[in-house]
Amino acid sequence: MAGRSLPPLHAVRAFEAAARHRSITRAADELNVTPGAVSRHVRALEQRMETALFLRRATGLDLTKAGEML
């Protein structure tokens, strides 16, 4: 595993909560942070992984195949 590092824990926690709730807002409420913070953490994780983890819809979030695998 030389040269590889784990993603930041706060980004993984934000992703996990958003995936479970299918909502950035509900994930933010659970984590006691702002929805913007959760969104930034998830986007940073997506950039790090170089793939989308969610399909963002007006009615909430859906996981992509990569998101389901994570």
N, C-alpha and C positions, 0 to 999 in steps of 0.2 A: 504494500500500500504506500510505497514511497512516492512522494510528490502529491499525494491526495490528502485533503483535509475534510473534516466533517463540516456540514453547514452550521451556522450559528443556531444555538438552541432556541432562542426567541423566535427565529423564523420558522423552525419546525413546530414549535408550540402554536404559533399563530396559524400555520397551515392546518395542523391537526384539528384545532377548534373550529376553524372555518369549514373544514371538510365535514366534520361531524354535524355541525349546525346547518350547513349549506347556506351560511349567512355571515358576512363580514361583521355586521352590526351585532348579532348575537354572540359571535366569537369575541368581539371587543368587550361586550358586557361581562362575559365570563372571565376574561383576562384582566379586567379593570384597566383597560387602555382605550384610546380613541379608535374609531373605525379606520381613520387614516393611518394610524400606526400599524394595525393589522394588515391593511392593504399594502403598505410599504414593505412590510416583512415578507408577505407572500410574493410580491413582485420581485423582491431581491432574491428570494429562493428560486423563482422561475428563471431569473436571469442567470443565476449560478448554475442551474441545471440545464439551461439553454432549451427549455421547453415550457409550454403552457401547462399548468396544473389544473386550472379551472376554466370552464366556459362561463362567462359572466352574462347573466340574463337579467331582465327587469324583475323577474319573479324570484331570483336567487341564484345560487351557484350550482353548477353541475361539474363533477370531476371528469377530467379527460382520462384517457387510458394511462398516461404517465402519473396523473394524480392518484388514480386507483392503485397503481403499483407502489407508489410511495406510502 
